[in-house]
Amino acid sequence: MVEDNIDDAELTIRELKKNHLANNLFHVTDGAEALDFIFAKGKYEAVRDIRYPPKIILLDIQMPKINGIEVLTQVKSYELTKATPVIMLTSSKEDPDIQRCYKLGANSYIVKPVNFESFTQAIRNLGFYWLLLNQPHI
C-alpha cells in the first residue's frame, strides 16, 4: 500500500486485517519508497526479490517525492510488474486523473469515501474482490 495519509493508511490496514486480508501487507508513505520496494532497490535490495512482485498495489495519487501516476507508469512499463494489479485508492474525483490512470494501465480506480462506514465497507469489498475472488495473472 502506498499512502501518505497516516489516518487513511491505518484505517485501511485495520479493515484488511480485521477481515483476514492483510497477511503480508507492506505500507510506504511516498512514491520514491514505493518504487524502491516494488523494484527491490535501495534499502530493499537485500531484503526483496524482484522476481516476486507484490500481488496487488493500492496506490494513492497525491504523494510526496513521486506521485502515484508516475509510480503507476513505471510499474506498468516493466515486464515483470506490468501484470500486477494496481488499484488507485485516492480522494481525486477529477475525470482527467481517472482517464489518465486507466490509460496508463490501472486495474481499478476507487475514490475514497469521506464517511467512515462507507470507507471501511469500500476497503472490505476491495480486499474481498482483489485478494479472494480475482484470479491473478501468473
VOBA-1610 file (N, C-alpha, C; in pm, whole numbers, padded with zeros to 5 digits, always signed):
BEGIN
Met+00084-00117+00000Met+00000+00000+00000Met+00088+00124+00000Val+00054+00217-00087Val+00127+00343-00097Val+00030+00455-00060Glu+00045+00505+00062Glu-00049+00604+00115Glu+00024+00695+00212Asp+00021+00826+00185Asp+00090+00922+00272Asp+00002+00971+00387Asn-00128+00954+00378Asn-00218+00995+00486Asn-00222+00882+00590Ile-00160+00905+00703Ile-00147+00800+00805Ile-00284+00753+00855Asp-00379+00843+00871Asp-00513+00802+00915Asp-00579+00707+00815Asp-00572+00741+00686Asp-00629+00654+00584Asp-00556+00520+00580Ala-00424+00524+00594Ala-00345+00401+00592Ala-00382+00311+00709Glu-00389+00368+00829Glu-00422+00288+00948Glu-00562+00229+00937Leu-00657+00307+00888Leu-00793+00258+00872Leu-00797+00144+00769Thr-00727+00161+00659Thr-00722+00058+00555Thr-00660-00070+00609Ile-00545-00057+00675Ile-00476-00174+00730Ile-00564-00244+00833Arg-00626-00166+00921Arg-00711-00225+01025Arg-00827-00303+00962Glu-00889-00247+00861Glu-01003-00313+00798Glu-00960-00440+00724Leu-00848-00435+00656Leu-00798-00554+00587Leu-00760-00663+00687Lys-00694-00626+00795Lys-00656-00725+00898Lys-00779-00784+00966Lys-00876-00698+00996Lys-00998-00743+01062Lys-01068-00851+00979Asn-01056-00844+00848Asn-01118-00941+00759Asn-01018-01044+00707His-00903-01054+00773His-00800-01153+00741His-00753-01143+00596Leu-00733-01020+00550Leu-00693-00995+00412Leu-00559-00923+00401Ala-00483-00922+00510Ala-00357-00845+00508Ala-00241-00925+00564Asn-00225-01047+00516Asn-00119-01133+00568Asn+00021-01073+00550Asn+00049-01023+00433Asn+00182-00969+00403Asn+00174-00826+00353Leu+00093-00746+00416Leu+00075-00609+00374Leu+00198-00526+00411Phe+00243-00444+00317Phe+00356-00356+00340Phe+00313-00215+00303His+00338-00120+00392His+00293+00018+00373His+00413+00111+00357Val+00410+00194+00253Val+00508+00301+00235Val+00432+00432+00220Thr+00501+00543+00250Thr+00432+00673+00255Thr+00467+00769+00142Asp+00550+00728+00048Asp+00577+00816-00066Asp+00611+00732-00189Gly+00601+00796-00305Gly+00623+00726-00431Gly+00764+00676-00451Ala+00863+00748-00401Ala+01002+00705-00417Ala+01026+00574-00342Glu+00977+00567-00219Glu+00995+00444-00143Glu+00914+00329-00205Ala+00798+00361-00260Ala+00718+00259-00328Ala+00796+00196-00442Leu+00858+00279-00524Leu+00937+00226-00636Leu+01056+00144-00587Asp+01121+00190-00482Asp+01232+00112-00425Asp+01183-00024-00377Phe+01069-00027-00310Phe+01015-00153-00261Phe+00974-00244-00377Ile+00896-00192-00469Ile+00845-00272-00581Ile+00959-00329-00665Phe+01062-00247-00690Phe+01171-00289-00778Phe+01296-00335-00703Ala+01282-00357-00571Ala+01391-00410-00487Ala+01520-00329-00503Lys+01507-00199-00480Lys+01622-00109-00488Lys+01648-00045-00353Gly+01758+00027-00341Gly+01788+00100-00218Gly+01789+00007-00098Lys+01721+00047+00008Lys+01723-00032+00131Lys+01650-00166+00117Tyr+01575-00186+00008Tyr+01504-00313-00014Tyr+01581-00411-00102Glu+01694-00367-00154Glu+01771-00451-00246Glu+01811-00585-00183Ala+01851-00583-00059Ala+01897-00706+00006Ala+01784-00788+00068Val+01664-00729+00080Val+01557-00800+00150Val+01439-00839+00060Arg+01433-00790-00061Arg+01326-00825-00155Arg+01383-00887-00280Asp+01310-00980-00336Asp+01349-01042-00461Asp+01257-00989-00570Ile+01310-00918-00666Ile+01233-00856-00773Ile+01152-00959-00852Arg+01193-01084-00849Arg+01120-01188-00923Arg+00982-01216-00863Tyr+00957-01164-00743Tyr+00828-01184-00676Tyr+00764-01048-00646Pro+00701-00991-00748Pro+00640-00859-00729Pro+00520-00868-00633Pro+00474-00755-00583Pro+00356-00757-00496Pro+00237-00821-00568Lys+00146-00881-00493Lys+00026-00941-00553Lys-00069-00834-00601Ile-00081-00725-00525Ile-00158-00608-00568Ile-00090-00484-00511Ile-00118-00371-00572Ile-00066-00244-00522Ile-00184-00150-00504Leu-00203-00102-00381Leu-00302+00002-00352Leu-00225+00133-00359Leu-00267+00224-00445Leu-00185+00340-00476Leu-00263+00470-00474Asp-00218+00563-00391Asp-00276+00697-00387Asp-00211+00779-00499Ile-00277+00885-00542Ile-00221+00970-00648Ile-00131+01079-00589Gln-00184+01156-00497Gln-00110+01270-00442Gln-00020+01225-00327Met+00110+01218-00355Met+00207+01176-00254Met+00334+01258-00266Pro+00412+01259-00158Pro+00541+01329-00164Pro+00640+01257-00256Lys+00738+01331-00298Lys+00853+01287-00378Lys+00814+01246-00520Ile+00741+01137-00536Ile+00697+01091-00668Ile+00549+01060-00657Asn+00468+01116-00746Asn+00324+01094-00734Asn+00282+00955-00784Gly+00160+00918-00752Gly+00109+00785-00785Gly+00100+00759-00934Ile+00077+00863-01014Ile+00069+00843-01159Ile+00205+00801-01213Glu+00313+00859-01162Glu+00447+00820-01206Glu+00479+00678-01158Val+00438+00643-01036Val+00459+00506-00987Val+00385+00408-01077Leu+00259+00439-01108Leu+00179+00354-01198Leu+00247+00338-01333Thr+00297+00448-01388Thr+00365+00445-01517Thr+00483+00350-01514Gln+00565+00358-01410Gln+00682+00271-01402Gln+00644+00125-01380Val+00546+00101-01294Val+00502-00037-01268Val+00452-00102-01397Lys+00372-00029-01473Lys+00312-00086-01595Lys+00410-00088-01713Ser+00525-00023-01699Ser+00626-00021-01805Ser+00725-00137-01795Tyr+00732-00199-01679Tyr+00832-00302-01654Tyr+00769-00439-01675Glu+00832-00522-01755Glu+00777-00652-01792Glu+00734-00737-01673Leu+00815-00742-01569Leu+00785-00829-01455Leu+00669-00778-01370Thr+00640-00649-01374Thr+00533-00595-01288Thr+00411-00546-01365Lys+00415-00546-01495Lys+00303-00486-01569Lys+00171-00561-01550Ala+00175-00689-01513Ala+00051-00763-01488Ala+00005-00751-01342Thr+00084-00687-01257Thr+00046-00668-01117Thr-00074-00574-01111Pro-00183-00618-01047Pro-00298-00528-01035Pro-00264-00403-00954Val-00295-00288-01010Val-00275-00161-00941Val-00413-00098-00922Ile-00448-00080-00796Ile-00577-00021-00760Ile-00549+00120-00710Met-00598+00217-00783Met-00585+00355-00742Met-00688+00378-00632Leu-00641+00415-00514Leu-00728+00441-00399Leu-00697+00583-00357Thr-00781+00677-00402Thr-00746+00817-00392Thr-00869+00903-00361Ser-00845+01024-00322Ser-00955+01117-00297Ser-00990+01199-00422Ser-00912+01185-00529Ser-00936+01263-00651Ser-01052+01206-00732Lys-01153+01291-00752Lys-01267+01255-00836Lys-01254+01318-00974Glu-01139+01377-01001Glu-01117+01450-01126Glu-01114+01355-01245Asp-01200+01382-01343Asp-01207+01295-01461Asp-01073+01280-01532Pro-00993+01388-01547Pro-00863+01369-01613Pro-00773+01268-01537Asp-00777+01268-01404Asp-00698+01171-01327Asp-00748+01030-01353Ile-00879+01013-01351Ile-00938+00880-01373Ile-00899+00829-01512Gln-00920+00911-01613Gln-00889+00870-01751Gln-00741+00839-01769Arg-00657+00923-01712Arg-00512+00904-01726Arg-00468+00773-01659Cys-00519+00747-01539Cys-00480+00624-01469Cys-00521+00500-01546Tyr-00643+00498-01598Tyr-00686+00382-01677Tyr-00604+00370-01805Lys-00574+00482-01868Lys-00493+00479-01991Lys-00353+00422-01964Leu-00301+00450-01844Leu-00167+00401-01807Leu-00169+00256-01758Gly-00287+00198-01741Gly-00294+00057-01705Gly-00348+00026-01566Ala-00404+00125-01495Ala-00463+00096-01364Ala-00573-00008-01382Asn-00584-00098-01288Asn-00685-00203-01295Asn-00817-00161-01231Ser-00811-00062-01145Ser-00931-00012-01079Ser-00902+00128-01026Tyr-01007+00208-01013Tyr-00994+00344-00963Tyr-01105+00364-00861Ile-01069+00377-00735Ile-01166+00391-00628Ile-01144+00524-00559Val-01251+00603-00552Val-01246+00729-00479Val-01276+00697-00333Lys-01186+00740-00245Lys-01204+00714-00102Lys-01329+00783-00051Pro-01421+00706+00004Pro-01539+00770+00064Pro-01498+00854+00186Val-01567+00963+00208Val-01537+01051+00320Val-01595+00995+00450Asn-01711+00934+00442Asn-01779+00877+00556Asn-01705+00752+00607Phe-01685+00742+00739Phe-01611+00632+00800Phe-01668+00496+00761Glu-01799+00478+00777Glu-01861+00348+00748Glu-01848+00313+00600Ser-01867+00411+00514Ser-01852+00387+00370Ser-01709+00352+00334Phe-01613+00418+00400Phe-01472+00390+00375Phe-01438+00246+00415Thr-01481+00205+00534Thr-01449+00069+00578Thr-01517-00035+00489Gln-01638-00008+00444Gln-01707-00100+00353Gln-01634-00109+00219Ala-01588+00004+00169Ala-01515+00005+00042Ala-01387-00077+00053Ile-01315-00062+00163Ile-01190-00138+00183Ile-01220-00287+00195Arg-01323-00320+00269Arg-01363-00460+00284Arg-01395-00521+00147Asn-01475-00452+00068Asn-01512-00502-00065Asn-01390-00512-00156Leu-01304-00412-00150Leu-01182-00412-00230Leu-01097-00534-00195Gly-01078-00559-00066Gly-00998-00673-00022Gly-01057-00805-00065Phe-01188-00822-00046Phe-01252-00947-00085Phe-01236-00972-00235Tyr-01261-00870-00314Tyr-01252-00890-00458Tyr-01109-00920-00504Trp-01016-00829-00473Trp-00880-00841-00527Trp-00797-00950-00462Leu-00825-00983-00336Leu-00742-01082-00267Leu-00806-01220-00259Leu-00937-01229-00273Leu-01002-01360-00265Leu-01068-01404-00395Leu-01139-01316-00461Leu-01215-01356-00580Leu-01137-01348-00709Asn-01060-01243-00727Asn-00987-01222-00852Asn-00881-01331-00872Gln-00872-01381-00994Gln-00767-01478-01028Gln-00651-01402-01091Pro-00537-01400-01022Pro-00424-01321-01074Pro-00360-01383-01197His-00301-01296-01276His-00221-01340-01390His-00091-01397-01337Ile-00053-01511-01385Ile+00071-01574-01333Ile+00185-01554-01429
//
